[in-house]
Every structure is written in C-alpha cells, then in structure tokens.
C-alpha cells in the first residue's frame, strides 16, 4: 500500500487515477463557478453598497451638523489640555523646585519648609538631625528615626501635589 492508494477501497492492486496538479492562478474544479455567477455577485454587492450609502445619507444628514459641532468641541478641549503650560506655582513657589528639594533633601524636610509648612518641616528636620547625630555617636536604635524620616519622605511624594493644590 502506498500513499497514492491509501484509503481507496475496492481498488486493491489497481493503479490510482492520475491527478493533474492545478496550474498556478487557475481555479480547481471545486472552486470553479459558472461564468455568470461572479457578474451577478458583483451587481448584488454594488446594489447593496448603494442602498447602504443612500440609507446613511438620508438619516444622517440632520445629525451631521450636530455631530460636527460636538467633534469640534472635543478637539478644542483636547487642544487646550495639550497646550504647554508654565510650571505650576503656588504663592510664588515652583512645583519642580519643590520636587527637586524633595529628591535631594526630602529626609530632612526641606521641601516642606519650602512649601510654607514650617511646623512639619521643622519637625522632620529635627527628627532627622537628632537621629543622624545619635547614629553617628553609636546609638544604633536611632536608625528607627532615620527609617521614619525616609518613610515620611516617600509619603510626601504624593502629598506635594496635594499641598500645592491646597495653596492655590
């Protein structure tokens, strides 16, 4: 049994029918259609597309103007949102400078002092200075104070924007 005769019952020992390989670009017998069928399908497709265009054109004409106005308002709102703005300031304070101070000296509360939060800024600075001095003297449990200042600084990353909004 060979691959050419596999599955052909009743043809045992007989030679299989020769098969012609399809020529590239030509349809096989299973794909072949009667000659007029493609023309009719094309006509039906064109009629359907014309009917859909006519249906859309009749019902959408009054709504087109309102849709265009709504679309232009959306575009204007997006353009306004994307216009470059100067850095946000609050009472003469620059938002980027506040974040720069937070990045460089956040554990010591410099950003809070800059944003006119003197009590919490001074408290954070005092906790940092005392903890740093005690760690330098060898009192290692004072590391907890440094950890507290670091956590406070990380929490302030979210609060800087809230502090700036409260000042506006």
Secondary structure, 3 states (H helix, E strand, C coil): CCCCCCCCCCCCCCCCCCCCCCCCCCCCCCCCCCHHHHHHHHHHHHHHHHHHHHHHHHHHHHHHHHHHHHHHHHHHHHHHHHCCCCCCEECCEEHHHHHHHHHHHHHHCHHHHHCCCHHHHHHHHHHHHHHHHHHHCCCHHHHHHHHHHHHHHHHHHHHHHHHHHHHC
